[in-house]
Every structure is written in C-alpha cells, then in structure tokens.
C-alpha cells in the first residue's frame, strides 16, 4: 500500500465518525475539542498529508504558482460515504503582491473565491509556527475549520505556508460564483 493509499484509508476511517454531521460553527468546535491538535487522529492525518506535499503527490497542481496548489486525491464514492478528499497548499509569503513588495506576517494571501453547497470539513496543517487559515470562527493555526452549507469565501492564509486537507460532502464545491465587491 502506498503512503497516498494509507492517507486515504485513515481519512475514510475518520469520515465514518463525521459522515452524518453538518459542517458549521458548532461542528468546528466539536472537531477541535475531540480531534484537534494533540489528538491521535489529527496528528496522524496531519503527518500523512504533510508527507504527501513533501513527496509531491498531494497539492501538486499549480493554481497560481508554486505558492498556491491543489489536487483532489479521491472522488466521492460509496466507499468514502460520498466525500471527496482534496489537498491545498498556500504560502502567504508569496503570491498576489507586487514583485518589489515583501509581505509581512500579517499579510493574508487569498485563494479562489468559492461556494460550499454542502459545507466542508477542513484539516489545517501549518508548515510554519505562524501560519494560519481563516475559518468561520476566525484564524486557525492547527486544527479544523468547518464552513457551513451554503457558505462562500476566499480561502485566506497568513503567517507562512500551510496545508488545507478538505473533505467535501458529495465532493461539492463551486468556483462558479461571483465574489462580492470589496
């Protein structure tokens, strides 16, 4: 069995615990209380997905350069309780800044605006001590975010590089939504 297969199997075992739960603020708190940093599930999945990015088989498709990459590891199926598995790598120190401007730690990198028709369960794996991802309950260093069904946002990272490993009910995510004027 490959490391990729081992990550998929470990994730499917975890999905069995959340398959009938609805993403949202309450679920985000539950995930971080029961399966957050320091918990065996979080540490195992984080280690495996980190290894996948390091070895080049996860988050390997460039979206906006080397600093913003994503890849779907598995499409939804009966085996996954109809969840898809996707990895995203974001590094806020790079990206959509003029070439002569260096970002500071507070600089937030924004990814592609999108909608979660059925919500999302998102494992946040910081690769640097200051890296964070914005979630419904604010900035999250290590742990989980759980945007609710119907939510839409720019994924935002700050403080360096991180991995977002997201589990999508029915594999549903839509980039075919217009971002609000800011």
N, C-alpha and C positions, 0 to 999 in steps of 0.2 A: 504494500500500500504506500502511495506517495505521501509526502507531507501535505500536499493540497487535499488529497482524499481524507487524510486524518483530520484536517481542519473542518472539512465538510461534515464528516461523521460526528465530530464533537459538537458542531453547531446544530446539527439535526437533533442530537440528544437534548440540547438546551431548548430548542424550539418546542419540543414536546411539552416543556413546562409553561410556555407562554402562548401556545397556539390559539387558545380561546380567550386571550386577554386583549383589551383595547388600548392602543397607544394613547398617551396623553400625560398630563402633569402628575396625576396620581400614580400611574404606571411607572413613570420615570423615577419617582421617589421610591417606589417598591423595588424596582430593579437595582437602584443604588444601595438601598438598605440590605437587600437579600443577596445580590450578586455583583456588588461593586468591587472596587479595588481591595485587594487582600483576600477576597473570596476565591476559592479554587476555580470556579467556572470562569470568572473574569480573567484571572491570571493565566489560565490555560489558553483561552481563546485569544487573549492579547498576545501571548508569546507566539502562538501559531501564526496569527495574521502578520505580526511584525516580521517573522521569519519569511513569510511569503513575499512581502515587499522587498526585504533584503535580497532574497534569491531571485526576484524578478518574475514571479508567476502570479502575483497579486498587485492590483493597482498599476498595471503595466501599459495602459493605453493613454497616451498624452491627450489631454483635453485642451490645455492652454500652455503647453510646455512641460518641462520636467517637474515643475513645482505643483502641477495640478493634473493628476492622473486618476483613472478609474478603470475597473474591469468587473464584469459580472462573472462570478465564479460558478454559479449554478442557477439555472432557470427554475421557476416553480414547478412542482410535481407532487403527486400523492406522497412520495417518499419524504418530501420536505414540508408536508402539511400545507403545500401551496405557497410557501415563502420562497423568494429568491434571495441569493446571497451576493452582495456587491462590496468591493473594497474601493476606497478613495484615499488618495494621498494628497495632502495640502501642505504647502510650506508658505507661511505668511511673509517670510523674508524676501520672497521673490514675487514676481507677478506683475500686476497691473499698476506699476508705478513708472514714472519716467526713469530712463536709464541712469540719469545723474542723481537720483534721489534714493537714499538708503532708508529702508523702513526701520523704525524703532520697535521695541517690543509691543507697544500699544497699537501698532499698525494692524488692521484687520484685512485679510485677503478674502474677497468674496468670490465664490464659485458661481455656477449657473443657477439662475432662479428656477424653481421647480415647485410642483404641487404633489402632495401625498394623498391620493384619493382614499386610501385605507390606513394611512398613518405609516409609522416607521419605528423600528427598534434599532438603535444605533449604538454600537460599542465604540467608545472613544479611546484611542491608544496614543498618548502623547509620546513623541520620539525625543523630546527635549523637556527639561524641567519646567519651562514656562509656557509650553504650548497648550492652547485651549480651543475648544469648539463651542460656538454659540448654540444653545438649545432652548427649548421653551421656558426653562426655569433659570436661564442666564448662562454665563460662561461655565463650561465643564472642562476640567483638566483631564482626569481619568475617570472612567465610569460609563454611564449610559445617558443618552437623550432619547426621548420618545415623542416626537411630533405627532399630534392627534390627526385623525382622519379629516381630510379637507384642508389641512394646514398647508401654507405655501411660504417660501422664504428663499433667501440667498444663504447657502451654507457659508459660514464665516469662521475663519481660523485666525488666531493671533498668537504671538509669542514663539513662533517657530513651526517646526514640522510635526504633523500628526497623521494618524490613520483613522478613518471612519469606516467601520465594518457594519454595513447596514443590512437588516433583514426586513424585506418588504412583503407584507401580506399580499398574496396574489401577484407578486412581482410588479405591482403598480407604482409607477412614478411618471409624472408628466412634465416635460420641458416645454410643452406647447401651451404656455400660459404667459400672459404679458405681465411683466414686472410693473409695480406701481411707480409713478413718477416720484423721484426723491428730491 
